[in-house]
């Protein structure tokens, strides 16, 4: 799994778990909603500052968004 895919998976998983829309997360992190969508689809690579802002909004450490999930967790999401 590429690092963009790891971020995409973790970002969407945590966003949905907290009941946030892409639009609300984008607003709170001061980024565009389409950027959140692109990150969740692995289209863009996020800069470290953006990863940190997103993590803060989600109540996480930046490293949590970049931690590779185990195979069982990915399978549960599919």
JOLIN-V796453 format. One record per pair of residues at least 24 apart in sequence whose ideal C-beta (glycine too) atoms are under 10 Angstrom apart, sorted by the first residue. I is the first residue (numbers start at 1). J is the second residue. D is the distance in whole Angstrom. If there is no record, write none. Layout:
# JOLIN-V796453
i=I j=J d=D
i=I j=J d=D
This chain:
# JOLIN-V796453
i=1 j=42 d=10
i=1 j=68 d=6
i=1 j=69 d=8
i=1 j=71 d=9
i=1 j=74 d=8
i=2 j=42 d=7
i=2 j=45 d=10
i=3 j=42 d=9
i=3 j=45 d=8
i=3 j=46 d=10
i=3 j=66 d=7
i=3 j=68 d=9
i=4 j=39 d=8
i=4 j=41 d=9
i=4 j=42 d=4
i=4 j=43 d=8
i=4 j=44 d=8
i=4 j=45 d=6
i=4 j=46 d=8
i=5 j=41 d=10
i=5 j=42 d=5
i=5 j=68 d=9
i=5 j=69 d=10
i=5 j=74 d=10
i=6 j=42 d=9
i=6 j=65 d=8
i=6 j=66 d=6
i=6 j=67 d=7
i=6 j=68 d=5
i=6 j=69 d=7
i=7 j=39 d=6
i=7 j=40 d=9
i=7 j=42 d=8
i=7 j=44 d=10
i=7 j=45 d=8
i=7 j=46 d=6
i=7 j=50 d=10
i=7 j=51 d=7
i=7 j=54 d=9
i=7 j=65 d=6
i=7 j=66 d=6
i=7 j=67 d=10
i=8 j=38 d=9
i=8 j=39 d=6
i=8 j=40 d=5
i=8 j=41 d=6
i=8 j=42 d=5
i=8 j=43 d=9
i=8 j=44 d=10
i=8 j=46 d=10
i=8 j=65 d=10
i=9 j=40 d=9
i=9 j=42 d=9
i=9 j=65 d=9
i=9 j=68 d=9
i=9 j=69 d=6
i=9 j=73 d=9
i=9 j=74 d=7
i=9 j=77 d=7
i=10 j=40 d=10
i=10 j=54 d=10
i=10 j=55 d=9
i=10 j=58 d=9
i=10 j=60 d=9
i=10 j=64 d=7
i=10 j=65 d=5
i=10 j=66 d=7
i=10 j=67 d=7
i=10 j=68 d=9
i=10 j=69 d=7
i=10 j=73 d=10
i=11 j=36 d=8
i=11 j=39 d=6
i=11 j=40 d=6
i=11 j=46 d=9
i=11 j=51 d=9
i=11 j=54 d=6
i=11 j=55 d=9
i=11 j=58 d=8
i=11 j=60 d=10
i=11 j=65 d=6
i=12 j=36 d=9
i=12 j=37 d=10
i=12 j=39 d=9
i=12 j=40 d=5
i=12 j=41 d=9
i=12 j=77 d=9
i=13 j=40 d=10
i=13 j=58 d=10
i=13 j=65 d=10
i=13 j=69 d=8
i=13 j=73 d=8
i=13 j=74 d=10
i=13 j=77 d=7
i=14 j=54 d=9
i=14 j=55 d=9
i=14 j=57 d=10
i=14 j=58 d=5
i=14 j=59 d=9
i=14 j=60 d=6
i=14 j=64 d=8
i=14 j=65 d=7
i=15 j=40 d=8
i=15 j=54 d=9
i=15 j=57 d=9
i=15 j=58 d=7
i=16 j=40 d=10
i=16 j=77 d=10
i=17 j=58 d=9
i=18 j=57 d=9
i=18 j=58 d=6
i=18 j=59 d=8
i=18 j=60 d=10
i=20 j=57 d=8
i=20 j=58 d=8
i=24 j=57 d=9
i=25 j=54 d=7
i=25 j=57 d=6
i=25 j=58 d=8
i=26 j=54 d=9
i=26 j=57 d=9
i=27 j=57 d=9
i=28 j=53 d=9
i=28 j=54 d=9
i=28 j=56 d=9
i=28 j=57 d=4
i=28 j=58 d=9
i=29 j=53 d=5
i=29 j=54 d=5
i=29 j=55 d=9
i=29 j=56 d=8
i=29 j=57 d=5
i=29 j=58 d=9
i=30 j=57 d=9
i=31 j=57 d=10
i=39 j=65 d=10
